[in-house]
Amino acid sequence: MAKVEMTIDSIRVSLLNYQRTVTLKEKGGERCLLMWIDAAQGDAIATGLQKAYSSQPLTHDFICSVISKLGAVLKYVVVHELVKETFNAKALLEREGKVIEIDCRPSDAFATAIRADAPIFVTEEILDISATHQDKTGAG
């Protein structure tokens, strides 16, 4: 399964219904992938991007602590599947030379990857189905 590294380009709020979207942009490319996320997940991703951590660990900080205390490392996350208009992701951990795959929501994968400084990937298949292209001016 070929995969493409992505970066989080933006988190936006619709003024019509206050729904949030996260936009991933292909590293070194023009393809973008937009996903609807809930408000709490949008906040978790934004907090991680801003490195604005609270005095007590939030859920994704806790997840990173658990991974670390178990002697594992988050190698990367990947959006690998689209089922009935819902994206699915996996987190790939490595522990003692073994790879452990964990199914998760893309938004949880992104919020955790940001905190663990792990790369975010999307499979070519998903990009072929769902990607948009950014024009040369940077407007979506």
LINVENZI-V902445 format. One record per helix or strand. SS is the DSSP state (@ for helix, = for strand). FROM is the first residue (numbers start at 0). TO is the last residue. Records with the same first field share a line. If there is no record, write none. Layout:
# LINVENZI-V902445
SS=FROM-TO + FROM-TO
This chain:
# LINVENZI-V902445
==2-12 + 19-25 + 30-36 + 72-82 + 85-94 + 97-103 + 118-122 + 131-132
@=38-49 + 58-68 + 105-115 + 123-129
